[in-house]
């Protein structure tokens, strides 16, 4: 839930952001995936328009990007390994 909120945060109207701020804080704390300092950092970022790009690319995990990188890395390893067989 927190991930979805962060992904849409920049597209929300100011009023919607203020309405969802408590929900975001609650979901971040209840999930217990982040420690108190990390939750504080996320909340500081969402309250600072200039930092919204940090929300997706910062310390917050992006499972889709992680999976893409794992598949890409595996493919690259196989491709480079097969070069010696062709040469």
C-alpha positions, 0 to 999 in steps of 0.5 A: 500500500505504501509503495502504491501511495509513493508511486502516485504521490507526485500526481496527487493534488495538494489536498489529496496528499495531505489527506493521505499523509497519515495513511502513508505514515501508518502503512510505513510503520505497520509494515515494519520493513523500515526502521524509524529513521527510514520512515522519517526520511520518507516522510521528509521526502514526501513533504518536499516537492523537490525530492519526490524523485528520491521516493522511487529511486532512493532506499525504497525497494523497487521490486520490478526494477530488481527483477529486471536487473536480475534477469538482465544480469543473468542474460549478460552473463550467459551471452558473454560466456557463450562468446568464447564458444563462438570465437 
